[in-house]
Amino acid sequence: MSSDKSGDNAINIDTMSLDQLNHVKTQQESRLEQLTAQYHQLRAVSARLSNARTAVSSIPLHSSSSSGGGGSGSSGEGGRDIMIPLTESLYAPGKIVDPNKILVELGAGFFVEKSAKDAVKVLERKTKVVDVNSENVMMAAEAASRNVEAVRQAMQGKMMEIQARQQGLAYKNQVEGKQ
């Protein structure tokens, strides 16, 4: 969005009226808000994936009930005790019976059974995809921000031009009035 025709979607903001510039500015500000919200959502997804990766990595590969003595309190008969989140503030007790049978969401409601090691790999791949998308959204947001600034500057130039024209007319009327 510059004053030259360098791209297919470029528009010449120097030839636009103040009302047209204001409309373009409003559109670009709205786009910037949407991109910023999308960026924050992607960063939140990345954080959740990172937390999931950390949680899966902390699962012992062998249940401690098979080690004999017990007594640690963190494992009961049949697996390692955990708290399963039902909501952000509601948990239910559970057990990890076999760490090599973890359900991993692939997307669109599809799940696959993976070992802890393979689940971490899936989460790492998903994190990379989210991070790349996040970077792309950030670049688009920066472009939208530059567009908003360019339109603001063009509007400021138009306003100064209008003021100069009005002052010129006022001066002309004043000079003509004295003669």
N, C-alpha and C positions, 0 to 999 in steps of 0.2 A: 504494500500500500504506500507507494511513493508517488512523487509527482512525475516520474517518468514511466514509460510503458515497458518495463524490463521483464515482466512476466505475463502469462496468459490471463491471470486473475487480477492484475494490477489495474488500479483506476487512478485517473489523474485528479488528485484532490485539489489542485490549484484552480481548476475550472469549475468547481462545485460552489453552490451558494452556501450561505451560512446555515440555512435550514437543512440542506442535504448533508453538510458536514456534521451537524448535530445528530442527524439520524444515523450516519455511519459510525460516529463515536459511540452512540448508545448501543448499536449492534456489537461493536468490538468490545465494549465494556461487559456486555452480557456474555459474549463468548469467553472473555477472560475469566469471568466468575465461574462459568461452567467448567472450564479447563482446570482452574484452581481446585474446585471441588473434586473433580475426577482425579487430580494428582494426589490430593489428600486421601481419597479412597484407596488408591493404589498403594500408597505408603502404609496405610492401615492393613491392607491385605498382606503386604510384604512382612510387616511386623508379626502378624498372626502366623504366617508360614514359618518365620524364624522361630517363634515360640513353639510351634509344632515340631520343628526339626530338633530343637533343644530337648523337648519332652521325649521324643522317640529315641534320641541319642542316649538319654539317661536310663532307658529301660535295660536292666541287666539281661544278658543273653541267656542265662540259665536261671531258673527260678530258685530262690534261696531255700525253698522247702526241701529241695533235693539234696541240700548240703548236710542234712542231718540235724544237728542240735537245735535249730530254731532259736527261740528266745529273743530275737531282735525286736519283735513287736511290729515290724513293718511287713512281715510276710506271715500269712496264715497257711493252713493246709490247702494245697491245691494252687498256689500262685502268690504273686506279690500284690499286696493291698494297695489300691489307688482310690482317688476320688474322681468320679466322672462328672464333668460339668453338664448340667441339664440346661441351665441358663447362665448368665454372667454371675449370678449370685446364689444359685441353687445347685448343689452337688449331691451325688448318690455314691455310696461305697461300691467298689467293684474289685475285681482281681484280674491280673494279667496271668493267665494260665500258660499260654504259649507265646513268647515274644516273637516267634517266627510266623505268627498269624495275625497281622495287623491289617485292618481295612483302611485303604487309602482312597480318598475321593479323587477321581480322575477329572470330574467336571460333569455338569448336566445331570447330576444324580447317579452317575455310574461309579461304582466302587470296585476295587480289586484287592485281593488278599496278597500281601507282601510280607517279606521278612523285615525286621527292624532296619537292617542295613539297606535293603532295597527301597524301603519307605523313605529313608533319609535322602536317597538319590532322587526319588520322585519329587520330594519337597524342594530339593535344591534346584531341579530343573524348573519347577513352577516359579520359584523365587527369581530365577534368572529372567524368565519371560515377563514377570510382573515388573522387574527392575528396568528392563528394556522399554516396556510400554510406559513406565513412569518417566523415563528420560525423554521419550518421544512427546509425551504430553507436556513436559516441562519446556521443551523447545517450542512447541506450539503456543504455550502460554507466554513465553518470552516474545514471540513474534506478535502475538495479539497485543501485548503491552507496548511494544514498539509502534504498532499501528495506532493505538489509542494516543500515544504521545505525538505521533506525526499529525494526526487529525487535530489534536489540541493546538499544536503549533500553527497549523494552517488556519484554524479558527481565530487564533490570536492575531495572525497576520491580516486576515480579512477584517477583523474588528479595528485594527490600527488603520487599515486602508479606508474604512468607512469614516472613522473619526477624522482622518486627515482630509478627506473629501468634504466633510461637514465644516471643518475649520476653514478650509479654502473658500467654500461658499459663503460662510459667515464673513470672512475677511473681504471677499469680493463685494458683498452687499454693503458692508461698512464703507468701503472705498467709494462705491457708486453712490451711496447715500450722502457723502460729504460733498460731492461735486454738484 
